[in-house]
Amino acid sequence: MIVVLAAACGDGGGGDGGGTSDAQLPPTGAAQVRAWIEAGHYLDWRCEPAGHDARDPSPHGRNRICNNDAITAGSGDFPLGAAAVKELLDSSDNIIGHAVYRKDAAGAGGAGWYWYEDVNGDVVADGAGTAGVPRDVCADCHSHAERDFVFTIVP
């Protein structure tokens, strides 16, 4: 079963610069997120088998989505620590960036998620969904998901 997920956006203003990080929980802050991605932690999550064209309403283009153990089928809000990584792909399925989000606060809507995105080496999103691009673009788009700001659940 695949339900559609959209991954990350932000304001480039930087996250909290830290946060607990392990294989199931990406850190916050651009430098920390990039290092975590480069270590390949998310590659052990549940990932779609191959890249595909964006699903409506995603603006991300070709992509492949990976969910951590906290994003599972069911109903209701996801627990703290729920996270996803979207590999952003070119037409040959080479990775050109990543979009990441993780749930940091219960009952806070889009403001309760951390949003990050880099494309071709440029950070275009990095921050909580409380202001700027994380609120106005990321959280706004994800607010249309059927369940707690997550469009795709990878079985």
C-alpha positions, 0 to 999 in steps of 0.5 A: 500500500502506498499513500502519498507523502511529501517531504521537506521544506524550510526557510534556510534559517537553520534548525536548532543545530542539533537534536538527538540523532540515530539511525531512526531519527535525523538530526536538525540543522543543515550541517547535521542533516547533511552529515546524517544523510551522507552516513546513509542511515535512512537507507535501512528504512522502508524505502520505495523500490525505485524512483518515480515521477512526483505524485500530485500535489508534490512539487519535488519532481522525480523522487524516492521516499523512505520512512522510518519505523514510526511512520506506519499504516493506521490512523491518528497522529504519528508519534514524536520521532516519525520521519521521512527522507525523500531522495530528489532525482534527476531524469536518470534517477541520480540523487540531486538532493534530499527532503527530510522531515521529522515530527518534534511536537505533538498536536502542533500541526505543521509547526510540530514538524522540522523541515529540510531540503537541499537541491544541487548542494544548496539548502532551500529549507531548514527549520521548524514549521512555525514561520517562513518557508517551512510554514508557508510552503512545506507545512501548508502543502503537507496540511492537505495530507490525509494523515498528520502531514504525511502523504506517503507510507511505504509498507 
